[in-house]
Amino acid sequence: MRWIAAVVVPVCLFGGACKSLKPPDSEQLAKLTDNQAEIYVGKSYRGLTPREIRVRREFGETTVTLSRGKKVLRVLDIEWSSRRSGSYLPYLFGVDTEGDALVYNIEDLEQSNDSTYVIPNLGVPIKVRDRQYGLTVWVED
């Protein structure tokens, strides 16, 4: 009877080097620049800014949070349902488009408080740029 040895090799999806995505420890946090922050989608850590991420409403992803340690810097609240159509008219005119996505700067979004920005559910892909932290968020249904 012959035995065949199997070698298991980790595979990286979406390209790039394989590395564990775990939040930085206090020593690493102390080395961050003023324009860097930790990115969380829900409670899941997604890396440090600058970075581009994709968020899917259909996966139940409703918030993107930028923080540094325990300090929350920004929250992007991703709406699940559309409000009255008239309230979104300003979002539909005078914006850039990239492919099928509407493109907004974070300052263009409605704020529910000083650090929480609301990403409307317009039924199309939306791209939000936060230039201060170098974050680009693609929101898709």
C-alpha positions, 0 to 999 in steps of 0.5 A: 500500500502506498501513502501519498503525502499531501501538502496544504498550502494557504491560498490568498484570495483577492491577491496580495500577500497572506497576512493575518488581519488582527488589530494593532497592539498598543505599540503599533497604535502609538506609531500611527500617523495622524491620518491613519486609523483602524478600519472596522466593518461591523466588528470585523477588523479590515486593516489600516488606512489608507485603504479601499474596501468594499461593503455589501448591504446584502451581507448585513454590513451596516457600519464602517468605523474608523478608530484609533485604539478605543477612540472612535474617529468616524462612523459611516452608517450604511442605510438599509432602506430608502427614505422619502425619495425627495430627501435624496434628490440632492444626492442624485445631481451634481455628483461624479460617477465612476462606472455605475457608482455615484461618487461622494466625498465624505463631507457631502454626506448627511451627518447624524452627529459630529462623527457619524455620516449617513450613506444613503440607500439609492439602489446603485453602487456608491463610492465614498472618499474620506481624504483625511484618512485615505479611505475609499468605501465602495457600498454595493447591494 
